[in-house]
Amino acid sequence: EVRLVESGGGLVQPGGSLRLSCAASGFTFSSYWMSWVRQAPGKGLEWVGNIKSDGSEKYYVDSVKGRFTISRDNAKNSLYLQVNSLRVEDTAIYYCTRDLFASSNTVVDNWGQGTLVTVSS
Amino acid sequence: DVVMTQSSDSLAVSLGERATISCKSSQNLLYSSNNRNYLAWYQQKPGQSPKLLIYWASTRESGVPDRFSGSGSGTDFTLTISSLQAEDVALYYCQQYYSTPPTFGGGTRVEIK
């Protein structure tokens, strides 16, 4: 069974930073592209970015470029999202997700339960 | 970025009746070289993470009941629930993956009439 467990969310002031982590199990982590998708409270879904199976390619939505960094450690079956210079509008549940296809064309076939990031003074 | 529009924020359907959810994209999602539409549908039940229902506009994900079907091509797509069940009450999102960034529609809430 595929399992994705996020951690690291919390309350942070505008301009602050967090590192979100995702522990993956139940599949060969190193074979899959992985993404982060977020959902503001009561709102829709927004893809944040993804990373190739070997970490050699990364893509981001424009609104987070230069502030967020996706990384992975295939030896630890872990995915990370470093979020810097946080803004109030970054408040959301952040989902760790597995991509269905081995390409940058993202379709998510598995989702974690999410971790809530709240940006507020 | 490709804009995905779901025209209905919500719809109410009687149990056992058909539910039809529409989605339009601002750009063509049909890739001519493989004749595939880069369109997926997700279901999000209250308090849960989303779940993949359909990709390539009409391919059901493993384990998805066959009352769910997807259709359409180019810029106009439809998710149909042929006979609504109580457990189908949820938000439904379309998503394009033709170009980066992948983008989602605003969601359509399906309720029981």
Interface residues (C-beta under 8 A of the other chain):
Chain A: G44 L45 E46 W47 Y59 Y60 V61 D62 Y95 L100 S104 N105 T106 V107 V108 D109 W111 G112 Q113 G114
Chain B: D1 Y38 A40 Y42 S49 P50 K51 L52 Y55 E61 Y93 Q95 Y97 Y98 T100 P101 P102 T103 F104 G105 G106 G107
